[in-house]
Amino acid sequence: MLKFLQHIQGDKVIWAVVALLALFSFLPVYSASSNLVYVVGNGTTMGHLMKHGLLLFLGFGIIYGIHKIPAHYFKGLAIIAMPVVIALLVYTLAQGTTIEGANASRWIRLPLVGITFQTSTLASVVLMIYIARYLSKIKDRTITFKESVLPLWSPVFLIVLLILPANFSTAAILFFMVLVLCFLGGYPLKYLSAMIGFGLVSLLFFVLIAKAAPDLFPNRVDTWLSRIESFWDPADTEADYQIEKAKIAIASGGLVGNGAGKSVMKNFLPQSSSDFIYAIIVEEYGLIGGFVLMFFYLLLLFRIVVVANASESVFGKLLVVGVGLPIVFQALINMAVAVELFPVTGQTLPLISSGGTSIWMTCLAIGIVLSASIKRSKEGIEEQDIDENNPLEVLSGQL
């Protein structure tokens, strides 16, 4: 064990925060999984716990492997991965999966192992790396809007539009994170304003098409609208039912909570082990537990900012912010949904919620942040300095 720890590099605080969040997740996942067992009739509590543990174990393997890769290699890897993730998104959307009559083509099933994989999570990470690479290349140039449409905004809108029909919240969060990264990367504000307007018009156009031809995207727009309507005007809907049960769970937790495993609302709250696990945490560990958990996510955000600031290259700074900030942003949105500060989105709590490959993609992003935090002997070079012995760097520089 000590020999293994000696090979761990990068920001030690990030390692500690991620490890603590992962270890703590076993308690609420084991408790909340009883809903799946006794209400839904799916598996056993120990089985769900073992699955969660296996996913986290493999996730930490991903963190360890990725953090050993020099950060500047991701410039070339992003170019190679972009067509792959676009093809995966097209294949995922083409499946036409429906759940309760609504389009839900978010996952593909991996052959042999039988594990479902949410392709939008991988696409989000790859896209943020790609944008960080592009912004680092133009950092000293004055570009026109026309010059940036094809290399920057074409892949952004293509990926967002491929995610949008089945997962509006992920598409919206991704687009917002892209705008934030572009703003931090010095992309002209007037161009960003134009893209915000174009994005809103595109969304409106998509809604009109979905309404005019409902067979293309069955009931998906209706689901979005019902969630927004129930947020502003509570009614007897499934989304409102979930929020009401989450608020009851939070209220019954009080200051110190009812104790580990003593949640009552986990038996009534759908998605208690994933989307609404924060409500179960507050019920069992109280407001103190909820604020402590929030503190660790904010500490992770602080360390991400520290790592980004310490990076000696523009690409390194943008890379860390691009893949690290969405983790904390998703966590805050999940918490906001549980306390009815935000409409129901279906976003999980990173490293805490039970789930599938979303855990692995979070670990992938964390591994990239840790890689950028390592001071290697060849680090500190500017992006335009290409290592001729590295074909990925040569490819990145040519593109």
C-alpha positions in Angstrom: 0.0 0.0 0.0 2.8 2.4 0.9 4.6 1.5 -2.3 1.5 2.4 -4.2 1.1 5.7 -2.5 4.6 6.6 -3.3 3.7 6.5 -7.0 0.8 9.0 -6.5 1.6 12.4 -7.8 -0.3 15.7 -8.2 -2.3 17.8 -5.8 -2.5 15.9 -2.6 -5.6 17.8 -1.4 -7.5 16.8 -4.5 -6.5 13.2 -3.9 -7.7 13.4 -0.3 -11.0 15.1 -1.1 -11.8 12.6 -3.9 -10.9 9.7 -1.7 -13.1 11.0 1.2 -16.1 11.6 -1.0 -15.8 8.1 -2.5 -15.4 6.5 0.9 -18.4 8.4 2.3 -20.5 7.5 -0.7 -20.8 3.9 0.5 -23.0 4.9 3.5 -25.8 6.7 1.6 -25.6 4.4 -1.4 -26.1 1.3 0.9 -28.9 3.0 2.7 -30.7 4.4 -0.3 -30.4 1.2 -2.4 -33.0 -0.4 -0.2 -35.5 1.6 -2.3 -34.4 -0.4 -5.4 -34.5 -3.7 -3.5 -37.8 -3.5 -1.5 -39.8 -1.0 -3.6 -38.6 -1.6 -7.1 -37.6 -5.2 -6.5 -34.2 -4.9 -8.1 -31.3 -7.0 -6.7 -30.0 -6.8 -3.1 -28.6 -4.0 -1.0 -25.2 -5.8 -0.8 -25.3 -6.3 -4.6 -25.8 -2.6 -5.3 -23.1 -1.7 -2.8 -20.6 -4.2 -4.4 -21.4 -2.7 -7.8 -20.8 0.8 -6.5 -17.6 -0.3 -5.0 -16.4 -1.9 -8.2 -17.2 1.2 -10.2 -15.3 3.4 -7.8 -12.4 0.9 -7.7 -12.1 1.1 -11.5 -12.7 4.8 -11.4 -9.6 5.3 -9.2 -7.7 3.1 -11.6 -8.7 5.6 -14.3 -7.5 8.5 -12.1 -4.2 6.8 -11.5 -3.6 5.9 -15.1 -4.7 9.3 -16.5 -2.7 11.4 -14.0 0.5 9.7 -15.3 -0.1 11.1 -18.8 1.6 14.5 -19.3 -1.1 17.2 -19.6 0.0 18.5 -23.0 -0.7 15.1 -24.6 -4.4 15.7 -24.2 -4.2 18.3 -27.0 -3.6 15.6 -29.5 -5.8 13.1 -27.8 -8.8 15.5 -28.0 -8.4 15.7 -31.8 -8.4 12.0 -32.1 -11.3 11.5 -29.7 -13.6 14.1 -31.3 -14.8 12.0 -34.3 -15.1 9.0 -32.0 -17.5 10.7 -29.5 -19.5 12.2 -32.3 -20.0 8.7 -33.9 -20.9 7.4 -30.4 -23.5 10.1 -29.9 -25.0 9.5 -33.3 -25.2 5.8 -32.6 -26.8 6.4 -29.2 -29.4 8.8 -30.5 -30.2 6.4 -33.4 -31.3 3.7 -31.0 -34.6 5.5 -30.3 -34.8 4.2 -26.8 -38.0 5.3 -24.9 -38.9 5.2 -21.3 -42.5 5.8 -20.4 -43.1 7.1 -24.0 -40.3 9.7 -23.8 -37.1 9.6 -25.8 -34.3 8.5 -23.6 -31.5 7.5 -25.9 -28.7 8.3 -23.5 -26.9 5.0 -23.0 -25.3 2.3 -25.1 -24.7 -1.2 -23.7 -21.1 -2.3 -23.8 -20.6 -5.7 -25.5 -19.5 -8.6 -23.4 -19.6 -6.8 -20.0 -23.2 -5.7 -20.3 -22.6 -2.3 -18.7 -24.5 0.7 -19.9 -22.4 3.7 -21.0 -23.7 7.3 -21.1 -21.9 8.7 -24.2 -22.7 12.3 -23.4 -20.5 12.3 -20.3 -17.4 11.3 -22.4 -18.4 13.8 -25.1 -18.5 16.6 -22.5 -15.0 15.9 -21.3 -13.5 15.6 -24.8 -15.3 18.8 -26.0 -13.9 20.8 -23.1 -10.4 19.6 -23.8 -10.8 20.4 -27.4 -12.0 24.0 -26.6 -9.1 24.5 -24.2 -6.7 23.5 -27.0 -8.3 25.9 -29.5 -8.4 28.8 -27.1 -4.7 28.3 -26.2 -3.8 28.4 -29.9 -5.4 31.8 -30.5 -4.4 33.4 -27.2 -2.1 35.9 -28.9 -4.2 36.4 -32.0 -7.0 38.8 -32.9 -9.5 36.6 -34.6 -12.8 37.3 -36.4 -16.0 35.6 -35.7 -16.0 34.0 -39.1 -12.6 32.4 -38.4 -13.8 30.7 -35.2 -17.1 29.3 -36.5 -15.8 26.2 -38.2 -13.0 25.2 -35.7 -14.8 26.2 -32.5 -18.5 26.5 -32.8 -19.3 23.8 -35.3 -18.2 20.9 -33.1 -19.8 22.6 -30.0 -23.2 22.9 -31.6 -23.0 19.4 -33.3 -22.3 17.7 -29.9 -24.9 19.8 -28.0 -27.5 19.1 -30.7 -26.8 15.3 -30.5 -27.2 15.3 -26.8 -30.2 17.7 -26.6 -33.1 15.4 -27.8 -32.6 12.9 -25.0 -30.9 15.0 -22.3 -31.7 18.7 -22.2 -30.1 19.4 -18.8 -26.7 17.9 -19.8 -26.8 19.8 -23.2 -27.7 23.0 -21.4 -25.0 22.6 -18.7 -22.4 21.7 -21.4 -23.2 24.7 -23.5 -23.0 27.0 -20.4 -19.6 25.5 -19.4 -18.4 26.1 -23.0 -19.4 29.7 -22.7 -17.7 30.1 -19.3 -14.5 28.5 -20.6 -14.5 30.7 -23.7 -15.0 33.8 -21.5 -12.1 32.8 -19.3 -10.0 32.0 -22.3 -10.3 35.6 -23.6 -12.7 34.9 -26.5 -14.4 38.2 -27.5 -17.4 38.9 -25.4 -19.4 40.3 -28.4 -19.0 37.0 -30.2 -20.1 35.1 -27.1 -23.2 37.2 -26.9 -24.0 36.4 -30.5 -23.6 32.6 -29.8 -25.9 32.9 -26.8 -28.5 34.4 -29.0 -27.9 31.8 -31.7 -28.2 29.0 -29.1 -31.5 30.3 -27.8 -32.9 30.6 -31.4 -31.7 27.1 -32.1 -33.4 25.7 -29.0 -36.7 27.5 -29.9 -36.4 26.0 -33.4 -35.8 22.5 -32.0 -38.9 22.9 -29.7 -41.0 24.0 -32.6 -39.9 21.0 -34.7 -40.5 18.6 -31.8 -44.0 20.0 -31.4 -44.8 19.9 -35.1 -43.4 16.3 -35.5 -43.8 14.6 -32.1 -42.8 11.2 -33.6 -39.2 12.4 -34.0 -38.6 13.1 -30.3 -41.5 11.4 -28.4 -42.7 13.4 -25.5 -39.2 14.8 -24.7 -40.2 18.5 -25.0 -43.3 17.9 -23.0 -41.2 16.4 -20.2 -39.0 19.5 -20.1 -41.9 21.9 -20.1 -43.7 19.9 -17.4 -40.6 20.1 -15.1 -40.3 23.8 -15.6 -44.0 24.4 -15.1 -44.0 22.2 -11.9 -41.1 24.2 -10.6 -42.9 27.6 -11.0 -46.4 26.3 -10.3 -46.3 23.1 -8.3 -48.9 20.5 -9.4 -49.6 16.9 -9.1 -46.8 15.7 -11.3 -44.0 13.2 -10.9 -41.4 15.9 -10.7 -43.3 17.7 -8.0 -43.8 14.4 -6.2 -40.0 13.9 -6.1 -39.4 17.4 -4.9 -42.0 17.2 -2.2 -40.5 13.9 -0.9 -37.0 15.4 -1.0 -38.1 18.4 1.0 -39.8 16.2 3.6 -36.5 14.2 3.9 -34.5 17.4 4.4 -37.0 18.8 6.9 -37.0 15.6 8.9 -33.2 15.5 9.1 -33.0 18.6 11.2 -29.7 19.8 12.4 -27.9 16.5 13.1 -30.0 14.0 11.2 -31.7 10.7 12.1 -28.5 8.7 11.8 -26.8 6.5 9.2 -29.2 4.2 7.5 -32.3 5.6 9.3 -33.8 7.5 6.4 -37.6 6.9 6.0 -38.1 8.9 2.8 -35.7 6.7 0.8 -38.6 4.2 0.6 -40.8 6.8 -1.1 -38.4 9.0 -3.0 -37.7 7.8 -6.6 -34.0 7.9 -7.6 -33.1 8.1 -3.9 -29.7 6.5 -4.6 -28.8 8.7 -7.6 -30.5 12.0 -8.5 -31.9 12.8 -5.0 -29.2 11.2 -2.8 -28.4 14.6 -1.3 -31.9 14.7 0.3 -31.2 11.3 1.9 -27.8 12.5 3.1 -29.4 15.5 4.8 -32.1 13.3 6.3 -29.6 10.9 7.8 -26.8 13.4 8.7 -28.7 16.6 9.1 -27.8 20.1 7.9 -24.4 19.7 9.4 -23.7 16.7 7.1 -25.1 18.5 4.1 -23.0 21.6 4.7 -19.9 19.4 5.3 -20.4 17.7 2.0 -20.9 21.0 0.3 -17.7 22.2 1.9 -15.7 19.4 0.4 -17.0 20.2 -3.1 -16.1 23.9 -2.6 -12.7 22.8 -1.4 -12.3 20.8 -4.6 -13.3 23.9 -6.5 -10.7 25.9 -4.6 -7.9 23.4 -5.4 -8.9 23.3 -9.0 -8.5 27.1 -9.2 -5.1 26.8 -7.4 -3.9 24.2 -9.8 -5.1 26.2 -12.8 -3.4 29.3 -11.5 -0.1 27.4 -10.9 0.0 25.9 -14.4 2.7 27.5 -16.5 0.9 27.1 -19.8 -2.3 28.6 -21.1 -3.5 25.2 -22.2 -2.9 23.8 -18.8 -4.9 26.6 -17.1 -7.8 26.2 -19.5 -7.7 22.4 -19.4 -8.0 22.3 -15.6 -10.9 24.8 -15.5 -12.6 23.1 -18.5 -12.7 19.6 -17.0 -12.7 20.5 -13.3 -15.3 23.2 -13.0 -18.2 21.1 -14.5 -17.7 18.5 -11.6 -18.4 21.1 -8.9 -21.1 22.8 -11.0 -23.0 19.5 -11.4 -22.7 18.9 -7.7 -24.2 22.3 -6.8 -27.0 21.8 -9.3 -27.8 18.4 -7.8 -28.0 20.0 -4.3 -30.1 22.9 -5.6 -32.6 20.5 -7.2 -33.0 18.7 -3.9 -33.9 21.9 -2.0 -36.1 23.2 -4.9 -33.8 26.0 -6.0 -33.7 24.5 -9.5 -36.0 22.4 -11.7 -35.5 18.7 -11.7 -32.6 17.9 -14.1 -31.6 14.3 -13.6 -28.0 15.3 -12.7 -26.3 13.0 -10.2 -24.0 13.9 -7.3 -20.5 13.3 -8.5 -18.6 10.5 -6.7 -21.5 10.1 -4.3 -24.5 8.9 -6.3 -24.7 5.3 -7.4 -24.6 5.0 -11.2 -22.6 3.6 -14.0 -20.0 5.1 -16.2 -20.7 8.7 -15.1 -18.5 7.8 -12.1 -15.7 6.9 -14.6 -16.0 10.1 -16.6 -15.8 12.1 -13.4 -12.7 10.2 -12.5 -11.3 10.8 -16.0 -11.7 14.5 -15.5 -10.1 14.4 -12.0 -7.2 12.4 -13.5 -6.7 15.2 -16.1 -6.7 17.9 -13.4 -4.2 15.9 -11.3 -2.0 15.4 -14.4 -1.9 19.2 -15.0 -1.0 19.7 -11.3 2.2 17.7 -11.7 5.4 19.7 -12.3 7.2 17.7 -14.9 10.7 18.5 -16.3 9.3 19.2 -19.7 6.3 21.3 -18.5 6.3 25.0 -18.6 6.7 25.2 -22.4 4.2 27.2 -24.3 1.6 25.5 -26.5 3.3 26.5 -29.7 6.5 24.5 -28.7 5.8 21.1 -30.2 7.7 18.0 -29.1 8.8 16.5 -32.5 9.2 13.1 -30.8 5.5 13.1 -29.8 3.2 12.3 -32.7 0.2 13.5 -30.8 1.8 16.9 -30.3 2.8 17.0 -34.0 -0.8 16.2 -35.0 -2.1 18.8 -32.5 0.2 21.5 -33.9 -0.7 20.7 -37.5 -4.4 20.9 -36.8 
